[in-house]
C-alpha cells in the first residue's frame, strides 16, 4: 500500500493536519490577508471533525517514523536508498515536516492570542 511508505505517510499526515487546523487557520489567514465578512464564520463547520484529523495526523507521522527509524530497509547495493546521505535527508525532512505539522495543530490554541 502506497500510504505505508515514508513519503506517503508524510503526505497523508500533512493533509490530515491541514484538515485538523482548517477551522482556525483558515479564518486567521483570510483575516491576515484582509479578506473578511460574515461568511468567514462558517469555516468553523469542520471543528467537530478536528479530533479525527488530529488522530490521523499522529497515526501517519507514527507510520513515517516507524518506516524511517525503526524498520531497516532492504536495498540493493548502488541504489539511492542504500546511500547514507539519502537516509539522512529523508530523516531530516521527516523532522522538519513533523515540527511544521505540530505547530499547525497547535494554532487553534494560540490563535485567540492574535485576534
VEXMARLUM-541768 format. One record per residue: x, y, z of N, C-alpha, C, O in turn; residue number from 1. Coordinates in steps of 0.001 Angstrom, whole numbers. Example, Ala and Ser with C-alpha at 12.3 -4.5 7.8 and 13.67 -1.06 7.14 Angstrom:
% residues 2
<n_px: 13190&n_py: -5690&n_pz: 7800&ca_px: 12300&ca_py: -4500&ca_pz: 7800&c_px: 13200&c_py: -3300&c_pz: 7800&o_px: 14236&o_py: -3319&o_pz: 8465&num: 1>;
<n_px: 12850&n_py: -2250&n_pz: 7080&ca_px: 13670&ca_py: -1060&ca_pz: 7140&c_px: 12900&c_py: 30&c_pz: 7870&o_px: 13409&o_py: 1138&o_pz: 8039&num: 2>;
//
This chain:
% residues 115
<n_px: 839&n_py: -1165&n_pz: 0&ca_px: 0&ca_py: 0&ca_pz: 0&c_px: 894&c_py: 1242&c_pz: 0&o_px: 1892&o_py: 1295&o_pz: 719&num: 1>;
<n_px: 531&n_py: 2237&n_pz: -809&ca_px: 1379&ca_py: 3410&ca_pz: -1018&c_px: 1478&c_py: 4286&c_pz: 230&o_px: 2493&o_py: 4956&o_pz: 420&num: 2>;
<n_px: 454&n_py: 4300&n_pz: 1085&ca_px: 494&ca_py: 5159&ca_pz: 2262&c_px: 1438&c_py: 4646&c_pz: 3333&o_px: 1766&o_py: 5384&o_pz: 4262&num: 3>;
<n_px: 1880&n_py: 3407&n_pz: 3229&ca_px: 2775&ca_py: 2875&ca_pz: 4239&c_px: 4224&c_py: 3212&c_pz: 3968&o_px: 5083&o_py: 2901&o_pz: 4793&num: 4>;
<n_px: 4531&n_py: 3840&n_pz: 2838&ca_px: 5895&ca_py: 4287&ca_pz: 2595&c_px: 6136&c_py: 5539&c_pz: 3416&o_px: 5187&o_py: 6200&o_pz: 3837&num: 5>;
<n_px: 7389&n_py: 5867&n_pz: 3644&ca_px: 7707&ca_py: 7052&ca_pz: 4430&c_px: 7158&c_py: 8322&c_pz: 3803&o_px: 6605&o_py: 9173&o_pz: 4500&num: 6>;
<n_px: 7307&n_py: 8453&n_pz: 2488&ca_px: 6844&ca_py: 9644&ca_pz: 1781&c_px: 5320&c_py: 9725&c_pz: 1782&o_px: 4755&o_py: 10800&o_pz: 1983&num: 7>;
<n_px: 4659&n_py: 8602&n_pz: 1560&ca_px: 3195&ca_py: 8585&ca_pz: 1550&c_px: 2618&c_py: 8926&c_pz: 2909&o_px: 1608&o_py: 9626&o_pz: 2996&num: 8>;
<n_px: 3241&n_py: 8444&n_pz: 3970&ca_px: 2772&ca_py: 8748&ca_pz: 5317&c_px: 2936&c_py: 10222&c_pz: 5642&o_px: 2074&o_py: 10818&o_pz: 6288&num: 9>;
<n_px: 4040&n_py: 10814&n_pz: 5198&ca_px: 4239&ca_py: 12245&ca_pz: 5442&c_px: 3206&c_py: 13079&c_pz: 4700&o_px: 2668&o_py: 14036&o_pz: 5257&num: 10>;
<n_px: 2926&n_py: 12729&n_pz: 3459&ca_px: 1934&ca_py: 13470&ca_pz: 2676&c_px: 557&c_py: 13335&c_pz: 3309&o_px: -174&o_py: 14318&o_pz: 3430&num: 11>;
<n_px: 202&n_py: 12117&n_pz: 3716&ca_px: -1089&ca_py: 11909&ca_pz: 4374&c_px: -1152&c_py: 12672&c_pz: 5696&o_px: -2199&o_py: 13219&o_pz: 6042&num: 12>;
<n_px: -54&n_py: 12713&n_pz: 6429&ca_px: -12&ca_py: 13469&ca_pz: 7679&c_px: -199&c_py: 14961&c_pz: 7462&o_px: -892&o_py: 15625&o_pz: 8233&num: 13>;
<n_px: 420&n_py: 15485&n_pz: 6411&ca_px: 259&ca_py: 16903&ca_pz: 6083&c_px: -1198&c_py: 17206&c_pz: 5753&o_px: -1752&o_py: 18191&o_pz: 6241&num: 14>;
<n_px: -1821&n_py: 16370&n_pz: 4932&ca_px: -3222&ca_py: 16595&ca_pz: 4565&c_px: -4141&c_py: 16495&c_pz: 5778&o_px: -5075&o_py: 17286&o_pz: 5911&num: 15>;
<n_px: -3891&n_py: 15543&n_pz: 6654&ca_px: -4711&ca_py: 15409&ca_pz: 7859&c_px: -4520&c_py: 16601&c_pz: 8792&o_px: -5484&o_py: 17059&o_pz: 9406&num: 16>;
<n_px: -3300&n_py: 17109&n_pz: 8911&ca_px: -3054&ca_py: 18276&ca_pz: 9769&c_px: -3728&c_py: 19520&c_pz: 9208&o_px: -4251&o_py: 20342&o_pz: 9960&num: 17>;
<n_px: -3715&n_py: 19654&n_pz: 7900&ca_px: -4414&ca_py: 20789&ca_pz: 7289&c_px: -5908&c_py: 20677&c_pz: 7563&o_px: -6564&o_py: 21673&o_pz: 7868&num: 18>;
<n_px: -6440&n_py: 19469&n_pz: 7455&ca_px: -7853&ca_py: 19266&ca_pz: 7770&c_px: -8161&c_py: 19564&c_pz: 9225&o_px: -9225&o_py: 20097&o_pz: 9536&num: 19>;
<n_px: -7244&n_py: 19226&n_pz: 10120&ca_px: -7464&ca_py: 19464&ca_pz: 11549&c_px: -7413&c_py: 20938&c_pz: 11901&o_px: -8073&o_py: 21362&o_pz: 12849&num: 20>;
<n_px: -6656&n_py: 21721&n_pz: 11172&ca_px: -6496&ca_py: 23124&ca_pz: 11549&c_px: -7230&c_py: 24092&c_pz: 10627&o_px: -7109&o_py: 25306&o_pz: 10795&num: 21>;
<n_px: -7985&n_py: 23583&n_pz: 9662&ca_px: -8668&ca_py: 24476&ca_pz: 8732&c_px: -9733&c_py: 25324&c_pz: 9431&o_px: -10057&o_py: 26415&o_pz: 8963&num: 22>;
<n_px: -10272&n_py: 24838&n_pz: 10537&ca_px: -11294&ca_py: 25604&ca_pz: 11249&c_px: -10739&c_py: 26872&c_pz: 11853&o_px: -11468&o_py: 27853&o_pz: 12007&num: 23>;
<n_px: -9474&n_py: 26874&n_pz: 12197&ca_px: -8895&ca_py: 28040&ca_pz: 12864&c_px: -7858&c_py: 28769&c_pz: 12018&o_px: -7763&o_py: 29995&o_pz: 12071&num: 24>;
<n_px: -7090&n_py: 28030&n_pz: 11246&ca_px: -6065&ca_py: 28650&ca_pz: 10416&c_px: -6697&c_py: 29386&c_pz: 9237&o_px: -6243&o_py: 30462&o_pz: 8849&num: 25>;
<n_px: -7753&n_py: 28792&n_pz: 8672&ca_px: -8419&ca_py: 29411&ca_pz: 7519&c_px: -8903&c_py: 30823&c_pz: 7800&o_px: -8518&o_py: 31749&o_pz: 7087&num: 26>;
<n_px: -9746&n_py: 31020&n_pz: 8829&ca_px: -10201&ca_py: 32379&ca_pz: 9131&c_px: -9064&c_py: 33332&c_pz: 9503&o_px: -9076&o_py: 34501&o_pz: 9117&num: 27>;
<n_px: -8080&n_py: 32827&n_pz: 10254&ca_px: -6955&ca_py: 33673&ca_pz: 10644&c_px: -6154&c_py: 34113&c_pz: 9419&o_px: -5744&o_py: 35270&o_pz: 9327&num: 28>;
<n_px: -5934&n_py: 33203&n_pz: 8491&ca_px: -5203&ca_py: 33526&ca_pz: 7268&c_px: -5989&c_py: 34509&c_pz: 6402&o_px: -5419&o_py: 35458&o_pz: 5862&num: 29>;
<n_px: -7291&n_py: 34283&n_pz: 6270&ca_px: -8108&ca_py: 35203&ca_pz: 5478&c_px: -8136&c_py: 36598&c_pz: 6093&o_px: -8056&o_py: 37595&o_pz: 5376&num: 30>;
<n_px: -8248&n_py: 36669&n_pz: 7404&ca_px: -8239&ca_py: 37980&ca_pz: 8062&c_px: -6891&c_py: 38667&c_pz: 7918&o_px: -6825&o_py: 39886&o_pz: 7762&num: 31>;
<n_px: -5822&n_py: 37894&n_pz: 7969&ca_px: -4489&ca_py: 38474&ca_pz: 7789&c_px: -4311&c_py: 39027&c_pz: 6376&o_px: -3572&o_py: 39989&o_pz: 6172&num: 32>;
<n_px: -4988&n_py: 38420&n_pz: 5403&ca_px: -4916&ca_py: 38889&ca_pz: 4026&c_px: -5901&c_py: 40024&c_pz: 3740&o_px: -5927&o_py: 40565&o_pz: 2635&num: 33>;
<n_px: -6706&n_py: 40379&n_pz: 4739&ca_px: -7656&ca_py: 41466&ca_pz: 4559&c_px: -8980&c_py: 41019&c_pz: 3987&o_px: -9795&o_py: 41853&o_pz: 3591&num: 34>;
<n_px: -9212&n_py: 39725&n_pz: 3934&ca_px: -10470&ca_py: 39194&ca_pz: 3406&c_px: -11362&c_py: 38884&c_pz: 4599&o_px: -10972&o_py: 38131&o_pz: 5492&num: 35>;
<n_px: -12523&n_py: 39445&n_pz: 4614&ca_px: -13411&ca_py: 39227&ca_pz: 5748&c_px: -14855&c_py: 39204&c_pz: 5315&o_px: -15173&o_py: 39330&o_pz: 4132&num: 36>;
<n_px: -15690&n_py: 39048&n_pz: 6255&ca_px: -17114&ca_py: 39012&ca_pz: 6000&c_px: -17784&c_py: 38039&c_pz: 6953&o_px: -17120&o_py: 37316&o_pz: 7695&num: 37>;
<n_px: -19093&n_py: 38032&n_pz: 6922&ca_px: -19820&ca_py: 37147&ca_pz: 7830&c_px: -19658&c_py: 35683&c_pz: 7450&o_px: -19830&o_py: 34807&o_pz: 8298&num: 38>;
<n_px: -19334&n_py: 35401&n_pz: 6203&ca_px: -19183&ca_py: 34016&ca_pz: 5752&c_px: -17937&c_py: 33343&c_pz: 6335&o_px: -17847&o_py: 32115&o_pz: 6334&num: 39>;
<n_px: -16989&n_py: 34118&n_pz: 6824&ca_px: -15769&ca_py: 33548&ca_pz: 7399&c_px: -16116&c_py: 32710&c_pz: 8633&o_px: -15433&o_py: 31731&o_pz: 8936&num: 40>;
<n_px: -17161&n_py: 33091&n_pz: 9328&ca_px: -17593&ca_py: 32328&ca_pz: 10499&c_px: -18064&c_py: 30929&c_pz: 10162&o_px: -18065&o_py: 30055&o_pz: 11028&num: 41>;
<n_px: -18465&n_py: 30698&n_pz: 8917&ca_px: -18913&ca_py: 29367&ca_pz: 8504&c_px: -17755&c_py: 28390&c_pz: 8344&o_px: -17980&o_py: 27185&o_pz: 8237&num: 42>;
<n_px: -16543&n_py: 28876&n_pz: 8326&ca_px: -15389&ca_py: 27990&ca_pz: 8173&c_px: -15146&c_py: 27140&c_pz: 9414&o_px: -14341&o_py: 26210&o_pz: 9378&num: 43>;
<n_px: -15819&n_py: 27443&n_pz: 10487&ca_px: -15660&ca_py: 26649&ca_pz: 11709&c_px: -16519&c_py: 25392&c_pz: 11690&o_px: -16594&o_py: 24691&o_pz: 12699&num: 44>;
<n_px: -17159&n_py: 25093&n_pz: 10588&ca_px: -18001&ca_py: 23897&ca_pz: 10493&c_px: -17185&c_py: 22613&c_pz: 10601&o_px: -17745&o_py: 21558&o_pz: 10900&num: 45>;
<n_px: -15888&n_py: 22676&n_pz: 10367&ca_px: -15030&ca_py: 21493&ca_pz: 10448&c_px: -14576&c_py: 21202&c_pz: 11882&o_px: -13933&o_py: 20179&o_pz: 12118&num: 46>;
<n_px: -14888&n_py: 22058&n_pz: 12823&ca_px: -14432&ca_py: 21904&ca_pz: 14208&c_px: -14801&c_py: 20550&c_pz: 14832&o_px: -13967&o_py: 19988&o_pz: 15543&num: 47>;
<n_px: -15999&n_py: 19995&n_pz: 14608&ca_px: -16303&ca_py: 18687&ca_pz: 15220&c_px: -15411&c_py: 17545&c_pz: 14723&o_px: -15246&o_py: 16541&o_pz: 15416&num: 48>;
<n_px: -14842&n_py: 17693&n_pz: 13539&ca_px: -14003&ca_py: 16639&ca_pz: 12963&c_px: -12523&c_py: 16800&c_pz: 13319&o_px: -11698&o_py: 15975&o_pz: 12928&num: 49>;
<n_px: -12193&n_py: 17841&n_pz: 14045&ca_px: -10792&ca_py: 18130&ca_pz: 14376&c_px: -10106&c_py: 16983&c_pz: 15117&o_px: -8974&o_py: 16649&o_pz: 14766&num: 50>;
<n_px: -10730&n_py: 16360&n_pz: 16126&ca_px: -10049&ca_py: 15241&ca_pz: 16798&c_px: -9741&c_py: 14068&c_pz: 15863&o_px: -8718&o_py: 13402&o_pz: 16018&num: 51>;
<n_px: -10609&n_py: 13822&n_pz: 14912&ca_px: -10365&ca_py: 12740&ca_pz: 13947&c_px: -9138&c_py: 13068&c_pz: 13104&o_px: -8276&o_py: 12214&o_pz: 12900&num: 52>;
<n_px: -9061&n_py: 14294&n_pz: 12620&ca_px: -7916&ca_py: 14699&ca_pz: 11806&c_px: -6619&c_py: 14717&c_pz: 12612&o_px: -5559&o_py: 14376&o_pz: 12087&num: 53>;
<n_px: -6697&n_py: 15111&n_pz: 13877&ca_px: -5507&ca_py: 15081&ca_pz: 14727&c_px: -5031&c_py: 13648&c_pz: 14904&o_px: -3834&o_py: 13372&o_pz: 14824&num: 54>;
<n_px: -5963&n_py: 12737&n_pz: 15144&ca_px: -5602&ca_py: 11327&ca_pz: 15276&c_px: -4981&c_py: 10769&c_pz: 14011&o_px: -4010&o_py: 10015&o_pz: 14076&num: 55>;
<n_px: -5537&n_py: 11135&n_pz: 12846&ca_px: -4968&ca_py: 10682&ca_pz: 11578&c_px: -3568&c_py: 11244&c_pz: 11363&o_px: -2676&o_py: 10548&o_pz: 10879&num: 56>;
<n_px: -3388&n_py: 12502&n_pz: 11724&ca_px: -2067&ca_py: 13121&ca_pz: 11581&c_px: -1034&c_py: 12379&c_pz: 12420&o_px: 50&o_py: 12055&o_pz: 11936&num: 57>;
<n_px: -1368&n_py: 12115&n_pz: 13659&ca_px: -426&ca_py: 11422&ca_pz: 14540&c_px: -186&c_py: 9987&c_pz: 14077&o_px: 930&o_py: 9480&o_pz: 14187&num: 58>;
<n_px: -1224&n_py: 9330&n_pz: 13560&ca_px: -1065&ca_py: 7976&ca_pz: 13037&c_px: -95&c_py: 7949&c_pz: 11861&o_px: 816&o_py: 7121&o_pz: 11823&num: 59>;
<n_px: -287&n_py: 8851&n_pz: 10905&ca_px: 576&ca_py: 8868&ca_pz: 9732&c_px: 2004&c_py: 9296&c_pz: 10070&o_px: 2958&o_py: 8797&o_pz: 9474&num: 60>;
<n_px: 2152&n_py: 10210&n_pz: 11016&ca_px: 3505&ca_py: 10568&ca_pz: 11454&c_px: 4178&c_py: 9381&c_pz: 12142&o_px: 5377&o_py: 9158&o_pz: 11975&num: 61>;
<n_px: 3405&n_py: 8628&n_pz: 12908&ca_px: 3950&ca_py: 7434&ca_pz: 13540&c_px: 4376&c_py: 6387&c_pz: 12522&o_px: 5413&o_py: 5744&o_pz: 12684&num: 62>;
<n_px: 3570&n_py: 6213&n_pz: 11465&ca_px: 3935&ca_py: 5269&ca_pz: 10403&c_px: 5210&c_py: 5705&c_pz: 9686&o_px: 6071&o_py: 4883&o_pz: 9371&num: 63>;
<n_px: 5319&n_py: 7001&n_pz: 9434&ca_px: 6527&ca_py: 7505&ca_pz: 8770&c_px: 7745&c_py: 7341&c_pz: 9679&o_px: 8822&o_py: 6968&o_pz: 9214&num: 64>;
<n_px: 7576&n_py: 7620&n_pz: 10979&ca_px: 8682&ca_py: 7437&ca_pz: 11924&c_px: 9121&c_py: 5982&c_pz: 11952&o_px: 10316&o_py: 5686&o_pz: 11938&num: 65>;
<n_px: 8150&n_py: 5074&n_pz: 11992&ca_px: 8460&ca_py: 3641&ca_pz: 12008&c_px: 9242&c_py: 3241&c_pz: 10762&o_px: 10218&o_py: 2495&o_pz: 10841&num: 66>;
<n_px: 8802&n_py: 3743&n_pz: 9617&ca_px: 9452&ca_py: 3386&ca_pz: 8356&c_px: 10878&c_py: 3936&c_pz: 8288&o_px: 11783&o_py: 3266&o_pz: 7790&num: 67>;
<n_px: 11070&n_py: 5147&n_pz: 8785&ca_px: 12376&ca_py: 5787&ca_pz: 8663&c_px: 13367&c_py: 5417&c_pz: 9759&o_px: 14573&o_py: 5398&o_pz: 9515&num: 68>;
<n_px: 12881&n_py: 5125&n_pz: 10961&ca_px: 13798&ca_py: 4936&ca_pz: 12082&c_px: 13810&c_py: 3522&c_pz: 12662&o_px: 14847&o_py: 3094&o_pz: 13168&num: 69>;
<n_px: 12729&n_py: 2796&n_pz: 12610&ca_px: 12650&ca_py: 1520&ca_pz: 13299&c_px: 12833&c_py: 305&c_pz: 12399&o_px: 13428&o_py: -689&o_pz: 12816&num: 70>;
<n_px: 12331&n_py: 371&n_pz: 11176&ca_px: 12391&ca_py: -765&ca_pz: 10262&c_px: 13543&c_py: -549&c_pz: 9283&o_px: 13601&o_py: 466&o_pz: 8590&num: 71>;
<n_px: 14441&n_py: -1502&n_pz: 9237&ca_px: 15556&ca_py: -1400&ca_pz: 8302&c_px: 15081&c_py: -1699&c_pz: 6886&o_px: 14413&o_py: -2706&o_pz: 6651&num: 72>;
<n_px: 15424&n_py: -829&n_pz: 5950&ca_px: 15064&ca_py: -1044&ca_pz: 4554&c_px: 16055&c_py: -1997&c_pz: 3912&o_px: 17258&o_py: -1949&o_pz: 4171&num: 73>;
<n_px: 15516&n_py: -2862&n_pz: 3070&ca_px: 16364&ca_py: -3774&ca_pz: 2310&c_px: 16595&c_py: -3131&c_pz: 951&o_px: 15658&o_py: -2962&o_pz: 171&num: 74>;
<n_px: 17833&n_py: -2774&n_pz: 670&ca_px: 18168&ca_py: -2093&ca_pz: -581&c_px: 19290&c_py: -2843&c_pz: -1284&o_px: 20196&o_py: -3386&o_pz: -652&num: 75>;
<n_px: 19204&n_py: -2856&n_pz: -2579&ca_px: 20291&ca_py: -3426&ca_pz: -3368&c_px: 21461&c_py: -2443&c_pz: -3370&o_px: 21244&o_py: -1232&o_pz: -3416&num: 76>;
<n_px: 22687&n_py: -2942&n_pz: -3321&ca_px: 23837&ca_py: -2031&ca_pz: -3346&c_px: 23827&c_py: -1178&c_pz: -4617&o_px: 23537&o_py: -1668&o_pz: -5709&num: 77>;
<n_px: 24144&n_py: 88&n_pz: -4454&ca_px: 24187&ca_py: 1007&ca_pz: -5587&c_px: 22896&c_py: 1764&c_pz: -5827&o_px: 22874&o_py: 2679&o_pz: -6651&num: 78>;
<n_px: 21811&n_py: 1415&n_pz: -5133&ca_px: 20560&ca_py: 2157&ca_pz: -5292&c_px: 20560&c_py: 3361&c_pz: -4362&o_px: 21379&o_py: 3452&o_pz: -3447&num: 79>;
<n_px: 19638&n_py: 4279&n_pz: -4603&ca_px: 19626&ca_py: 5513&ca_pz: -3813&c_px: 19275&c_py: 5266&c_pz: -2352&o_px: 19748&o_py: 5993&o_pz: -1479&num: 80>;
<n_px: 18456&n_py: 4258&n_pz: -2064&ca_px: 18083&ca_py: 4030&ca_pz: -665&c_px: 19223&c_py: 3415&c_pz: 136&o_px: 19166&o_py: 3407&o_pz: 1366&num: 81>;
<n_px: 20237&n_py: 2909&n_pz: -513&ca_px: 21391&ca_py: 2352&ca_pz: 194&c_px: 22398&c_py: 3434&c_pz: 580&o_px: 23304&o_py: 3182&o_pz: 1375&num: 82>;
<n_px: 22246&n_py: 4629&n_pz: 26&ca_px: 23172&ca_py: 5730&ca_pz: 304&c_px: 22838&c_py: 6357&c_pz: 1661&o_px: 21699&o_py: 6776&o_pz: 1867&num: 83>;
<n_px: 23790&n_py: 6434&n_pz: 2585&ca_px: 23508&ca_py: 7024&ca_pz: 3901&c_px: 23082&c_py: 8488&c_pz: 3835&o_px: 22329&o_py: 8951&o_pz: 4691&num: 84>;
<n_px: 23553&n_py: 9218&n_pz: 2833&ca_px: 23134&ca_py: 10625&ca_pz: 2702&c_px: 21658&c_py: 10724&c_pz: 2389&o_px: 20980&o_py: 11621&o_pz: 2889&num: 85>;
<n_px: 21146&n_py: 9820&n_pz: 1572&ca_px: 19721&ca_py: 9822&ca_pz: 1244&c_px: 18885&c_py: 9537&c_pz: 2481&o_px: 17856&o_py: 10178&o_pz: 2701&num: 86>;
<n_px: 19319&n_py: 8588&n_pz: 3279&ca_px: 18596&ca_py: 8255&ca_pz: 4507&c_px: 18605&c_py: 9444&c_pz: 5464&o_px: 17580&o_py: 9744&o_pz: 6077&num: 87>;
<n_px: 19750&n_py: 10130&n_pz: 5605&ca_px: 19832&ca_py: 11314&ca_pz: 6470&c_px: 18907&c_py: 12419&c_pz: 5973&o_px: 18234&o_py: 13073&o_pz: 6769&num: 88>;
<n_px: 18872&n_py: 12630&n_pz: 4645&ca_px: 17981&ca_py: 13663&ca_pz: 4089&c_px: 16519&c_py: 13331&c_pz: 4356&o_px: 15732&o_py: 14215&o_pz: 4697&num: 89>;
<n_px: 16156&n_py: 12072&n_pz: 4204&ca_px: 14771&ca_py: 11667&ca_pz: 4464&c_px: 14404&c_py: 11877&c_pz: 5922&o_px: 13309&o_py: 12347&o_pz: 6232&num: 90>;
<n_px: 15315&n_py: 11532&n_pz: 6812&ca_px: 15045&ca_py: 11713&ca_pz: 8240&c_px: 14972&c_py: 13190&c_pz: 8606&o_px: 14129&o_py: 13586&o_pz: 9411&num: 91>;
<n_px: 15843&n_py: 14007&n_pz: 8025&ca_px: 15792&ca_py: 15447&ca_pz: 8268&c_px: 14470&c_py: 16022&c_pz: 7767&o_px: 13848&o_py: 16831&o_pz: 8456&num: 92>;
<n_px: 14039&n_py: 15619&n_pz: 6584&ca_px: 12770&ca_py: 16099&ca_pz: 6045&c_px: 11604&c_py: 15665&c_pz: 6936&o_px: 10660&o_py: 16425&o_pz: 7147&num: 93>;
<n_px: 11677&n_py: 14452&n_pz: 7450&ca_px: 10634&ca_py: 13979&ca_pz: 8362&c_px: 10526&c_py: 14896&c_pz: 9573&o_px: 9424&o_py: 15297&o_pz: 9945&num: 94>;
<n_px: 11655&n_py: 15235&n_pz: 10193&ca_px: 11611&ca_py: 16059&ca_pz: 11397&c_px: 11185&c_py: 17490&c_pz: 11099&o_px: 10503&o_py: 18110&o_pz: 11915&num: 95>;
<n_px: 11573&n_py: 18024&n_pz: 9948&ca_px: 11124&ca_py: 19367&ca_pz: 9557&c_px: 9606&c_py: 19374&c_pz: 9383&o_px: 8920&o_py: 20262&o_pz: 9891&num: 96>;
<n_px: 9089&n_py: 18381&n_pz: 8664&ca_px: 7640&ca_py: 18292&ca_pz: 8442&c_px: 6910&c_py: 18052&c_pz: 9764&o_px: 5832&o_py: 18606&o_pz: 9980&num: 97>;
<n_px: 7474&n_py: 17247&n_pz: 10637&ca_px: 6835&ca_py: 16967&ca_pz: 11927&c_px: 6721&c_py: 18232&c_pz: 12773&o_px: 5673&o_py: 18483&o_pz: 13367&num: 98>;
<n_px: 7774&n_py: 19020&n_pz: 12835&ca_px: 7719&ca_py: 20275&ca_pz: 13596&c_px: 6679&c_py: 21212&c_pz: 12990&o_px: 5912&o_py: 21840&o_pz: 13720&num: 99>;
<n_px: 6649&n_py: 21310&n_pz: 11662&ca_px: 5655&ca_py: 22154&ca_pz: 10994&c_px: 4232&c_py: 21682&c_pz: 11304&o_px: 3361&o_py: 22500&o_pz: 11599&num: 100>;
<n_px: 3994&n_py: 20381&n_pz: 11239&ca_px: 2651&ca_py: 19856&ca_pz: 11484&c_px: 2227&c_py: 20044&c_pz: 12936&o_px: 1071&o_py: 20377&o_pz: 13200&num: 101>;
<n_px: 3128&n_py: 19839&n_pz: 13868&ca_px: 2767&ca_py: 20054&ca_pz: 15265&c_px: 2470&c_py: 21521&c_pz: 15539&o_px: 1585&o_py: 21839&o_pz: 16334&num: 102>;
<n_px: 3201&n_py: 22413&n_pz: 14888&ca_px: 2896&ca_py: 23846&ca_pz: 15012&c_px: 1536&c_py: 24155&c_pz: 14399&o_px: 770&o_py: 24950&o_pz: 14944&num: 103>;
<n_px: 1238&n_py: 23530&n_pz: 13271&ca_px: -52&ca_py: 23735&ca_pz: 12618&c_px: -1186&c_py: 23213&c_pz: 13483&o_px: -2245&o_py: 23835&o_pz: 13549&num: 104>;
<n_px: -987&n_py: 22095&n_pz: 14141&ca_px: -2012&ca_py: 21551&ca_pz: 15026&c_px: -2198&c_py: 22408&c_pz: 16277&o_px: -3277&o_py: 22401&o_pz: 16870&num: 105>;
<n_px: -1169&n_py: 23139&n_pz: 16685&ca_px: -1250&ca_py: 23964&ca_pz: 17892&c_px: -1865&c_py: 25333&c_pz: 17624&o_px: -2158&o_py: 26064&o_pz: 18570&num: 106>;
<n_px: -2068&n_py: 25694&n_pz: 16369&ca_px: -2604&ca_py: 27023&ca_pz: 16039&c_px: -3930&c_py: 27317&c_pz: 16726&o_px: -4093&o_py: 28429&o_pz: 17228&num: 107>;
<n_px: -4891&n_py: 26395&n_pz: 16782&ca_px: -6159&ca_py: 26741&ca_pz: 17440&c_px: -6019&c_py: 27154&c_pz: 18897&o_px: -6843&o_py: 27921&o_pz: 19396&num: 108>;
<n_px: -5009&n_py: 26670&n_pz: 19585&ca_px: -4822&ca_py: 27072&ca_pz: 20981&c_px: -4166&c_py: 28439&c_pz: 21075&o_px: -4397&o_py: 29170&o_pz: 22038&num: 109>;
<n_px: -3345&n_py: 28799&n_pz: 20081&ca_px: -2668&ca_py: 30079&ca_pz: 20127&c_px: -3345&c_py: 31176&c_pz: 19295&o_px: -3021&o_py: 32353&o_pz: 19450&num: 110>;
<n_px: -4269&n_py: 30808&n_pz: 18427&ca_px: -4922&ca_py: 31779&ca_pz: 17548&c_px: -5674&c_py: 32869&c_pz: 18314&o_px: -5634&o_py: 34024&o_pz: 17889&num: 111>;
<n_px: -6356&n_py: 32562&n_pz: 19419&ca_px: -7067&ca_py: 33643&ca_pz: 20141&c_px: -6149&c_py: 34732&c_pz: 20663&o_px: -6613&o_py: 35830&o_pz: 20970&num: 112>;
<n_px: -4864&n_py: 34455&n_pz: 20770&ca_px: -3930&ca_py: 35491&ca_pz: 21212&c_px: -3688&c_py: 36550&c_pz: 20147&o_px: -3209&o_py: 37642&o_pz: 20455&num: 113>;
<n_px: -4019&n_py: 36233&n_pz: 18885&ca_px: -3750&ca_py: 37142&ca_pz: 17781&c_px: -4946&c_py: 37965&c_pz: 17336&o_px: -4790&o_py: 38940&o_pz: 16602&num: 114>;
<n_px: -6134&n_py: 37584&n_pz: 17770&ca_px: -7325&ca_py: 38377&ca_pz: 17409&c_px: -8351&c_py: 38357&c_pz: 18494&o_px: -9408&o_py: 38971&o_pz: 18355&num: 115>;
//
